[in-house]
Amino acid sequence: MVEQGWERRRHEATKAERLVAAETLKFLHSAETLEVYPTIIALKDKAEAICQAELKKTLTPQLGL
């Protein structure tokens, strides 16, 4: 009976360790995403600025032609 209790506890401990490992990986991935988020936003803003500048050049009537 005691042996069955230990075996069940070992089984549950293994499940808990796997759960902690999986959640740790999720957290690390999330942390990595947060680190690059400002760079992604800056690149998006820069791309938008380039698009706006090119549109302005294209749509502005050329003087002296």
Buried (B, 14 or more C-beta within 10 A) or exposed (E): EEEEEEEEEEEEEEEEEEEEEEEEEEEEEEEEEEEEEEEEEEEEEEEEEEEEEEEEEEEEEEEEE
